[in-house]
């Protein structure tokens, strides 16, 4: 019954968001254990939070792809760089829900955020 409620929530969320299904608090990993996921900053994250997330993640993983000349440098925004850095960290640490918390500023998504030559792990 609990899984049915989670599925209903996820499908409702997908409908509301126009088909881009976002899952918060690891619901996707528990409900769909084989689903590929990524960690992105919440759209409401402020610049200081984004910068802190980049600094933390890049102190733990190689973030060369968001440096000038890297495949994910453009667009050169804190939100874009935080998205890549947070996903790199989340992936390196095993795609666990707690590795996307970032003090409450991370969200787990199932829509691949890769674009152009920028391929998220």
Secondary structure as UniProt FT lines:
FT   HELIX           2..16
FT   TURN            17..19
FT   STRAND          22..23
FT   TURN            25..26
FT   HELIX           27..31
FT   TURN            33..34
FT   STRAND          38..41
FT   TURN            43..44
FT   HELIX           47..60
FT   HELIX           64..66
FT   TURN            68..69
FT   TURN            71..72
FT   HELIX           78..92
FT   TURN            93..94
FT   HELIX           97..100
FT   HELIX           102..104
FT   STRAND          106..109
FT   TURN            116..117
//
